[in-house]
Amino acid sequence: MTTAPGAKSKDHGAVFTALRLLLKPFEDKFAVKTDKPGNCYLETRSASLNGRRLFFAAAKAKKNYVSFYLTPLYMFPELSFGSRPR
């Protein structure tokens, strides 16, 4: 299957927009470190024990893919759609 030039970047923009909308409700509880086209990064408002804020979530549009990072999934894998109860 062949895609038209620019189709990937258009799809990536739609995926990034959808992920950005998922993060929007959390802006009240977390600090927005970066919010620009293709890049959104949320972190805690207060510092941790080492004096730095903790990463919460991010979405970033890359050349060939869109990445989405959600720290709670690493700490609580049972929140994942693909997880099975043990």
C-alpha positions in Angstrom: 0.0 0.0 0.0 1.4 3.4 -1.0 0.6 6.6 0.9 0.5 10.0 -0.5 3.3 12.4 0.5 2.5 14.1 3.7 -0.1 11.5 4.7 2.1 10.2 7.5 2.6 13.6 9.0 -1.1 14.4 8.7 -1.9 11.1 10.5 0.7 11.8 13.1 -0.8 15.2 13.8 -4.2 13.6 14.3 -2.8 11.0 16.7 -0.8 13.7 18.6 -4.0 15.9 18.9 -6.0 12.9 20.3 -3.2 12.2 22.9 -3.0 15.9 23.8 -6.7 15.9 24.5 -6.3 12.9 26.8 -3.7 14.9 28.8 -5.7 18.2 28.9 -7.9 17.3 32.0 -4.7 16.7 34.0 -3.3 20.3 33.5 -5.1 21.5 36.7 -3.3 18.9 38.9 0.1 18.9 37.1 2.5 21.5 35.8 2.8 21.9 32.1 6.5 22.0 31.3 6.1 22.0 27.5 3.0 22.6 25.4 3.8 23.4 21.8 2.8 21.8 18.5 4.0 18.2 18.5 5.3 18.2 22.1 3.4 18.1 25.4 5.1 17.3 28.8 3.4 17.3 32.2 5.2 17.0 35.6 4.4 17.3 39.3 3.9 20.8 40.7 6.1 20.1 43.8 9.6 18.7 43.9 10.4 15.2 45.1 13.1 14.2 47.6 15.9 15.1 45.3 14.5 18.6 44.7 13.3 17.9 41.1 9.8 17.6 39.8 8.7 14.2 38.7 7.7 13.4 35.2 4.0 12.4 34.8 3.1 12.1 31.1 4.1 13.3 27.6 3.1 13.0 24.0 5.6 13.8 21.2 5.2 13.7 17.4 8.4 12.4 15.8 9.2 12.0 12.1 8.0 8.4 11.8 5.8 7.9 14.9 4.0 9.5 17.8 5.2 8.6 21.3 3.1 8.6 24.4 4.6 8.2 27.9 2.5 7.7 31.0 4.5 7.0 34.1 1.6 5.4 36.1 1.6 2.5 33.7 5.1 1.7 34.7 4.3 1.7 38.4 0.8 0.1 38.0 0.8 -2.2 35.0 -2.6 -3.4 35.9 -4.0 -0.1 34.5 -2.9 -1.2 31.0 -5.6 -2.4 28.6 -3.6 -5.4 27.7 -2.9 -6.6 31.3 -4.5 -9.7 32.7 -5.5 -10.2 36.3 -3.1 -12.4 38.2 
